[in-house]
Structure formats: structure tokens, C-alpha cells
Amino acid sequence: MALITCPECDRQVSDRAGACPQCGAPVHLPAKRARSNRLALVAVSAALVVMVGVLLTVSLGNQWAENDAVAERHAETLKTLRGQ
């Protein structure tokens, strides 16, 4: 929690307050901080998307490898049964 200056009465107000407790004037976050918060949200969201993509890729890759191994075992079994 940071303190910012009320634009009306110049007193210190919490940056989380919607209005100044002294004069009641609406208090807004500076544009730079709001932009910084948005950028952080976008960065975290992008990181989550990448992590989910990596997890899906690894999971599907393992699934395909298991399917290939099963297919090879079936092929070997068929060759054995046919006497080849």
C-alpha cells in the first residue's frame, strides 16, 4: 500500500482508496502505475499460456510414445503368431 496525494486537498491518501477520507474527492491511480499493473497482468497471463502449452506438448508427446511402443509390441506379436 502506497500513499498518494489527494488532487483536491493535497493530503496523503492510500492508493487503494476510492475517495479521499478528508474531502471526499475521487482518487485515481496514476496512469503510469495502472499501465504497469496491466503490463504485469499481461506478462503473467502470457507465462501461464506458455506453461500450459509446454505441459500439453510433453503430455501428448509421452502419450504418442506409449502408443508407438504398444503398436510395435502388437506388430511383433502378429509376426510371432504368423510364424515370421
Helices and strands as residue ranges (DSSP letters): E 3-5, E 12-14, H 31-82
